[in-house]
Amino acid sequence: MADTRGFEVLTGAHDYLSEVVAAVPVRAWGAPTPCTEWTARQVLNHARIDQQGYGLAITGGRPDSDPFAPADALAADPSAELDEVLRMVADAYAALPADAGEVPTPLGPLPPRLAAAAAAMDAAVHAWDIAVATGQDAPLTENLAEGIWPLAEHLVDHLRDSYRVFAPARTTPDGTGRADTLLAFLGRDPQWRPEAHRTP
């Protein structure tokens, strides 16, 4: 992905999502995920449509479908389909004026770095969902979680309380790293593994 001029957290999250999706074995796309109602296919479609929303909020237009009713199906080349969307989002952020005070997002206008972190949070957490669901050793990094954390503190409780888009926050032991703390704050079990959620 192209660097988004100061929005390195977004570039990092897009790279993470793209790399995880490219590494999913074909047989694993139907796997259960930490998003309990969705397969890995559906999480990918949700993430792709959400990213469309972040790009189109800037350039104009609407996503091609509802991110909260993602299809349980794949394009012929899911990585290529995703990467096209991620390039569009990166280009939209790279083209923002240097003095932009606010950026339109699906969550409302936000200062540029928080807007980029919002898109990054969505991409990164769903990359983690897909990675753990499909057995990949591709953890959310501490550095990426640190970049997302200011946005999460700023907005997630409001989104959780007003729109129920996140499960209740989980507690973590003292000394937990930023990545696991972020996942828990977003309602996920950082130790989630697919083996415990497969049907017999």
N, C-alpha and C positions, 0 to 999 in steps of 0.2 A: 504494500500500500504506500501511496505517496505520503510524505510527512505533511501534517496539516498545520504548518506554520505556528508553532507554539502550543499546539494542542496534542502534545505527545501522548497523553493518556488515551486519547481517542485512537491514535495510530496504533498504540500498543494493544488496545482492546480489539481493534479490527484484525490485527495480525493474529492474536490469540484465537479469535473465533474462526478465522479462515483456516488456520493450521489444524485446529481440532476437527473441523468439518471435513477437510481433505483426508484426514487419517481415519475416518469412520469406516470400518469394514461394511460391505454391502449388507451382510446378514444381520448387522447390529442396529439397523435403523428402526426396527420395531421395538427396541428395548424400552423398558420402563425408565422413568427419569425422576429426579427429585421434584419436578412439577407433576404431582401425583396423577393428574388426569390425562397427561400427555405422553406420547411416545417421543423418542428422539427425533423422528421425522417432524412431529408437530412442534417441538421446541425449536428446531431449525426454522420452520416456516414462520413461527411467531417472531423469532429474532430477526429474520430477514424483513418481515413486514414492519416491525418496529423501526428498524434502521431506515427503511424507505420513508417512514413518517418523519424521522429526524432530518433527512435530506430535503424532502419535499416541503417541510415547514419553512425552509429557507427559500427554495427555488419556486415553489408554487405547485399545487396539485395535492392529490390524496393517494394513500397507499392502495394497492390493487385489491385488497381484501381486509377482513377484520382480523387484527392480530390476536384477538381473544377467542376466535373460532378458527384456529389454524387447520389447514387440510392435513390429513394423515396420508400424504402422498409426496412423492419426490419428482422433481424435474429430471430430465434425462441426464443432466450433469449438474447436480446440486451445488458443487463447489463453484462452477462457473456462474451459475445464477446468483449465488450469494456474493461473489467477488464483484460482479457488475454493480450490485446495489451498494456495496461498501465503497467502491470507487466513486459513485455518485455522491455519497455522503461526504467523503474526504474532500472531493472537489468543491462541494458547497461550503464547507468550513474554510478551506484554503482561500476561497474567493471573498470571504467576509472582509469588509473594510477594516483597516488596522485600528480605527477609532470607534468601532461599533460598541455602543453602550449596552445593548441587549440583542439577543438572538431569539427569533421565534422557535419554539419547540412544541412537540405534542403536549407538554406539561405546562405550557404558557411561556412567556418571555423570561429569559434568564441572562445574567451576565455571560459573556462569551465562554469563559473557562468553565463555569458551572454547566452551561449548555453542552459543551463538549464532554464534560464528565458524566452528564446524564445519559448521553448516547453511549458513552464508554461503559457505564455501569450495566446498561441493558445488554450490550454485546458481551461483556466479560462474564457476567453471571450466567448467561445462557451458554456460553462456551464451556464453562465449568459444568453445567448441567449435562451437556452432551458428552463431555470428556468422561465424567464419572459413570454415566449411564452405559457407555460403550467400552469401558475397561481401559481407557487411556491413562498413562502416567503423564498428565499435563495439568498440574495444579495451577490455580490462580496464584500469581506471584505476589509477594509482599509489596513490591514496587508499584505494581498496577493497582493493588488494593489501596495503597497510600494515596495515589492520585485520585481515586474515586471517593475516598472517605469524606472529604469536605462536602461534596454534593449529597452523599447519603445522610449525613448529619443534618443538612439543611432541609431536605425534602422528604425523606422516606417515611417518617412518622406521619406527616400530613397525608401522603398518598395512602398509607396503610389505614389511617382512621377515616378518611373521606371516601376512598374508592375501593378499599379491600383488595388492592393489587399485590400486596405482600402478606404472607402468613405472619402470625405474631413473632416478634423477635425472640430468639433463644438466648439463654444465658451461656456464658463461656467461663472457664476457670481463669483465675488470675494468671497472667503470663502468656495467654493465648496470643498468637501472632495476628497481625492486621488482616491477613487474608481470611483466616478462619473467623475472626471477629466480624468482618464484613459479611461473610456468608451467613453467619448466625443472625446478625442484625437484619438481614433480608429474609429471615424466616427459614433458612436452610440448615440442615444438619451437616456440618463440615465433614463428618465421618460417614456420610451416606454411601452405601455400596449397593449395586444392583442385585447381588445374590440374595439379600434379605427381602427383595420385593418381587421376585419372580413367582408366577403362579405355578403350582405343582403340575 
